Amino acid sequence: MIVISLTNCPLSLRGDLTKWLLEIDTGVFVGQVSARVREELWKRIQKSAPNGRATMVFNSNTEQGLDFKVHNSNWLPIDFDGLKLIMRPISPDLKASKLGYSKASRFLMARKAANKRRMAKTEQLSHGNHAYVVIDIETTGLNPEKDAIIMLSALKVVPGQEDDVFEAFISTHLPISSQITKLTGISQETLAARGKELESVMSEFNEFVADYKLVAHNIKFDLAFLNAARKKMDMEAFSNELVDTLTLAKIKLHSLKNHKLATVAEYFGISSADAHNASSDCEVTKNVYESLIKESE
């Protein structure tokens, strides 16, 4: 669901928005649209109201459950350790002693800090003996908006059960460079013979990972591509709990020259001969993750 509030905007824009949303009060619109439509509406608002003011609030997979955007507003959204807060304009006659965050903002920050401490304690007590899914991808490049996933692998780890493996090659119209083929072993011929459509692979992958905790090395990279793929299918971004072994390694292994997966694996004596193969990287990441957990014991 989204809510849009307009001030000093042309009537033509308001009429345009009613094609998609319901105007429940002057300049206030509500409705349910896909993420793609939402972004297109926001672009239209910015273009059609260069001197007007607009605010859009929408559902998001954040701790607050929402996100928002502003246009030509002096009430600015700021990110505070993952929380979206509003920085309001300061009145000239406001005394310095009254400056600072509101009670609501301080409450949210305190709650987030408490949640972090609780999660850290739970992680420490569990010592890695919990269910999770390791993920890894291979791509045509580094830009999730322009490049594509060509291989997607996952390794489900459930205590007391045999590890379950997911692996799929994904077809793409983008050319596979010789550099990518050399790095990953995946060629245009590989995808022609074994590649599946993105929609089919993502549907199977979503069912495989369900709501398990997701673990990866530099997980921001993998999630950027996976969420871009979900967006193409009008799906919300992943809301699973995330663990980044790169971040854990930086926190716990200060002496390493770098914190690449191969370097961290070597530190723990874990073989990583098939680096840049998604399936092999999943197995290595699993062993690295469990070794990092034990490192703090």
C-alpha positions as CSV (number, residue, x, y, z in Angstrom):
1,M,0.0,0.0,0.0
2,I,1.2,3.6,-0.7
3,V,0.0,7.0,0.5
4,I,1.0,10.1,-1.5
5,S,0.4,13.7,-0.3
6,L,0.7,16.6,-2.8
7,T,0.9,20.3,-2.1
8,N,0.9,23.1,-4.7
9,C,0.8,20.6,-7.6
10,P,-1.0,21.0,-10.9
11,L,-4.5,19.6,-11.3
12,S,-3.4,17.6,-14.3
13,L,-1.0,15.6,-12.0
14,R,-3.8,14.9,-9.6
15,G,-6.0,13.7,-12.4
16,D,-3.2,11.5,-13.7
17,L,-2.7,9.9,-10.3
18,T,-6.4,9.0,-10.0
19,K,-5.9,6.5,-12.8
20,W,-4.0,4.4,-10.3
21,L,-4.9,5.6,-6.8
22,L,-7.9,6.8,-4.9
23,E,-7.9,10.5,-3.9
24,I,-9.5,10.4,-0.3
25,D,-8.9,14.1,0.4
26,T,-7.5,17.1,-1.6
27,G,-4.0,16.1,-2.7
28,V,-4.0,12.8,-0.6
29,F,-3.9,9.6,-2.6
30,V,-3.9,5.9,-1.4
31,G,-3.8,2.6,-3.2
32,Q,-2.1,-0.7,-3.8
33,V,0.3,-0.9,-6.8
34,S,3.4,-2.9,-7.7
35,A,6.9,-1.6,-6.9
36,R,7.5,-0.9,-10.5
37,V,4.3,1.2,-10.9
38,R,5.1,3.0,-7.6
39,E,8.6,4.1,-8.9
40,E,7.1,5.2,-12.2
41,L,4.4,7.3,-10.4
42,W,7.1,8.9,-8.3
43,K,9.1,9.8,-11.4
44,R,6.0,11.3,-12.9
45,I,5.4,13.4,-9.8
46,Q,8.9,14.8,-9.8
47,K,8.7,15.7,-13.5
48,S,5.2,17.2,-13.3
49,A,5.6,19.2,-10.2
50,P,8.9,21.0,-10.3
51,N,7.7,23.6,-7.8
52,G,5.2,21.5,-5.9
53,R,5.8,19.4,-2.8
54,A,5.2,15.7,-2.4
55,T,5.6,12.9,0.1
56,M,5.2,9.2,-0.5
57,V,4.9,6.5,2.1
58,F,5.0,2.8,1.2
59,N,5.3,-0.7,2.6
60,S,8.9,-1.9,2.9
61,N,10.8,-4.9,4.4
62,T,12.4,-2.8,7.1
63,E,12.2,-3.0,10.9
64,Q,9.6,-0.1,10.8
65,G,7.7,-1.8,8.0
66,L,7.6,1.2,5.8
67,D,9.8,3.7,3.8
68,F,9.1,7.1,2.4
69,K,10.3,9.7,-0.2
70,V,10.0,13.4,-0.3
71,H,10.1,16.0,-3.2
72,N,10.9,19.7,-2.6
73,S,10.4,19.3,1.2
74,N,12.4,20.7,4.0
75,W,11.4,17.7,6.2
76,L,14.2,15.4,5.1
77,P,14.4,11.6,5.7
78,I,17.7,10.4,7.1
79,D,19.0,6.9,7.8
80,F,20.1,6.2,11.4
81,D,21.7,2.7,11.5
82,G,18.9,1.2,9.4
83,L,16.1,3.3,10.8
84,K,14.4,6.0,8.7
85,L,13.9,9.2,10.7
86,I,12.7,12.7,9.7
87,M,15.0,15.7,10.2
88,R,12.6,18.6,10.7
89,P,13.5,22.3,10.0
90,I,14.6,24.1,13.1
91,S,12.6,27.1,14.1
92,P,14.8,30.2,14.5
93,D,13.6,30.8,18.0
94,L,14.1,27.2,19.2
95,K,16.5,27.1,22.1
96,A,19.6,25.1,21.7
97,S,18.7,23.1,24.8
98,K,15.7,21.7,23.0
99,L,17.6,20.4,20.0
100,G,17.9,16.7,19.4
101,Y,15.8,13.7,18.5
102,S,12.2,13.4,19.4
103,K,11.0,11.0,22.1
104,A,9.7,8.7,19.4
105,S,13.0,8.7,17.6
106,R,14.9,8.0,20.8
107,F,12.5,5.1,21.5
108,L,13.0,3.6,18.1
109,M,16.8,3.8,18.4
110,A,16.7,2.3,21.9
111,R,14.5,-0.6,20.6
112,K,16.9,-1.2,17.7
113,A,19.9,-1.3,20.0
114,A,18.1,-3.8,22.3
115,N,17.2,-6.0,19.3
116,K,20.8,-6.0,18.2
117,R,22.0,-7.1,21.7
118,R,19.3,-9.8,21.8
119,M,20.2,-11.2,18.4
120,A,23.9,-11.1,19.3
121,K,23.2,-13.1,22.5
122,T,21.1,-15.6,20.6
123,E,23.8,-16.1,18.0
124,Q,26.4,-16.6,20.7
125,L,24.4,-19.2,22.6
126,S,23.5,-21.1,19.5
127,H,27.1,-21.5,18.3
128,G,25.9,-21.9,14.7
129,N,23.7,-24.9,15.5
130,H,20.7,-23.5,13.7
131,A,19.0,-23.8,10.3
132,Y,20.2,-21.4,7.5
133,V,20.7,-21.2,3.7
134,V,24.1,-20.2,2.2
135,I,23.6,-18.4,-1.1
136,D,26.0,-17.5,-4.0
137,I,25.6,-16.2,-7.5
138,E,27.6,-15.7,-10.6
139,T,26.8,-12.8,-12.9
140,T,27.6,-11.1,-16.2
141,G,29.0,-8.1,-14.4
142,L,28.9,-6.0,-11.3
143,N,25.8,-3.7,-12.0
144,P,22.5,-5.3,-10.8
145,E,20.6,-2.8,-12.9
146,K,22.4,-3.7,-16.2
147,D,23.9,-7.2,-15.6
148,A,22.2,-10.5,-15.0
149,I,22.5,-13.6,-12.8
150,I,23.8,-16.6,-14.8
151,M,24.1,-19.1,-12.0
152,L,22.4,-19.4,-8.7
153,S,23.3,-21.8,-5.9
154,A,22.2,-22.4,-2.4
155,L,23.0,-24.8,0.4
156,K,20.4,-25.5,3.1
157,V,21.9,-26.4,6.5
158,V,19.5,-27.9,9.1
159,P,20.9,-29.5,12.2
160,G,20.4,-33.3,12.2
161,Q,19.6,-33.4,8.5
162,E,21.7,-33.9,5.4
163,D,22.5,-30.6,3.6
164,D,20.1,-29.8,0.7
165,V,21.6,-28.3,-2.5
166,F,20.0,-25.9,-5.0
167,E,21.8,-25.1,-8.3
168,A,20.5,-23.5,-11.5
169,F,21.9,-21.8,-14.6
170,I,19.9,-18.9,-15.9
171,S,19.5,-17.9,-19.5
172,T,20.2,-14.3,-20.5
173,H,20.2,-12.3,-23.7
174,L,23.4,-10.5,-22.5
175,P,26.7,-11.6,-23.9
176,I,29.1,-13.6,-21.6
177,S,32.5,-12.0,-21.8
178,S,35.7,-14.1,-22.0
179,Q,36.7,-12.7,-18.7
180,I,33.5,-14.0,-17.0
181,T,33.9,-17.4,-18.6
182,K,37.5,-17.6,-17.5
183,L,36.5,-16.5,-13.9
184,T,33.4,-18.7,-13.5
185,G,33.8,-21.4,-16.2
186,I,30.3,-20.4,-17.5
187,S,30.1,-19.8,-21.3
188,Q,27.3,-18.8,-23.7
189,E,27.2,-22.5,-24.7
190,T,26.7,-23.5,-21.1
191,L,23.7,-21.3,-20.8
192,A,22.3,-22.4,-24.1
193,A,22.5,-26.0,-23.1
194,R,21.5,-25.8,-19.4
195,G,20.0,-22.3,-18.8
196,K,16.5,-21.9,-17.5
197,E,14.2,-18.8,-17.6
198,L,14.8,-16.4,-14.7
199,E,11.1,-16.6,-13.6
200,S,11.3,-20.3,-13.3
201,V,14.5,-20.3,-11.3
202,M,13.5,-17.6,-8.9
203,S,10.2,-19.4,-8.2
204,E,12.0,-22.6,-7.3
205,F,14.7,-20.6,-5.3
206,N,12.1,-18.7,-3.3
207,E,10.5,-22.0,-2.3
208,F,13.9,-23.4,-1.4
209,V,15.0,-20.6,0.9
210,A,11.5,-19.9,2.3
211,D,12.0,-17.8,5.5
212,Y,15.4,-19.4,6.5
213,K,18.3,-17.2,7.6
214,L,20.4,-16.3,4.5
215,V,24.2,-16.4,4.7
216,A,26.7,-15.2,2.1
217,H,30.1,-13.6,1.8
218,N,29.5,-10.0,0.9
219,I,25.8,-10.6,1.0
220,K,25.0,-7.1,-0.2
221,F,26.2,-8.0,-3.7
222,D,24.1,-11.2,-3.9
223,L,21.0,-9.5,-2.5
224,A,21.3,-6.5,-4.9
225,F,21.0,-8.9,-7.9
226,L,18.4,-11.2,-6.3
227,N,16.2,-8.3,-5.3
228,A,16.6,-6.7,-8.7
229,A,15.3,-10.0,-10.2
230,R,12.4,-10.1,-7.8
231,K,11.5,-6.5,-8.7
232,K,11.3,-7.4,-12.4
233,M,8.6,-9.9,-11.3
234,D,6.8,-7.3,-9.1
235,M,7.9,-9.1,-6.0
236,E,9.0,-7.5,-2.7
237,A,12.6,-7.6,-1.7
238,F,13.8,-10.4,0.6
239,S,13.0,-9.9,4.3
240,N,14.9,-12.9,5.7
241,E,17.4,-12.5,8.5
242,L,20.8,-11.9,6.9
243,V,24.4,-12.9,7.9
244,D,27.4,-11.5,6.1
245,T,30.6,-13.7,6.6
246,L,32.6,-10.8,5.2
247,T,31.5,-8.5,8.0
248,L,32.0,-11.2,10.6
249,A,35.5,-11.9,9.3
250,K,36.4,-8.2,9.5
251,I,35.2,-8.0,13.1
252,K,36.9,-11.2,14.3
253,L,40.0,-11.5,12.1
254,H,41.8,-8.2,12.3
255,S,45.3,-9.6,11.3
256,L,44.4,-10.8,7.8
257,K,45.8,-8.9,4.8
258,N,42.3,-8.9,3.3
259,H,39.0,-10.6,4.0
260,K,38.2,-12.2,0.6
261,L,36.5,-15.6,0.9
262,A,39.6,-17.5,-0.2
263,T,41.8,-15.6,2.3
264,V,39.4,-16.3,5.2
265,A,39.1,-19.9,4.1
266,E,42.9,-20.3,4.0
267,Y,43.1,-18.9,7.5
268,F,40.8,-21.7,8.8
269,G,42.5,-24.4,6.6
270,I,39.4,-24.7,4.4
271,S,40.0,-25.7,0.7
272,S,38.7,-23.2,-1.8
273,A,40.2,-24.6,-5.1
274,D,37.0,-23.9,-7.2
275,A,36.7,-20.2,-6.3
276,H,34.1,-18.3,-8.3
277,N,32.0,-21.4,-8.8
278,A,28.7,-20.7,-7.0
279,S,28.1,-24.2,-5.7
280,S,31.7,-24.6,-4.4
281,D,31.6,-21.1,-2.9
282,C,28.4,-22.1,-1.0
283,E,30.3,-25.0,0.7
284,V,33.3,-22.9,1.5
285,T,31.1,-20.1,2.9
286,K,29.3,-22.6,5.1
287,N,32.6,-23.9,6.6
288,V,33.8,-20.3,7.0
289,Y,30.6,-19.3,8.7
290,E,30.8,-22.1,11.2
291,S,34.5,-21.5,11.8
292,L,33.8,-17.8,12.5
293,I,31.1,-18.8,15.0
294,K,33.5,-21.1,16.8
295,E,36.2,-18.4,16.8
296,S,34.2,-16.4,19.4
297,E,33.8,-19.4,21.8
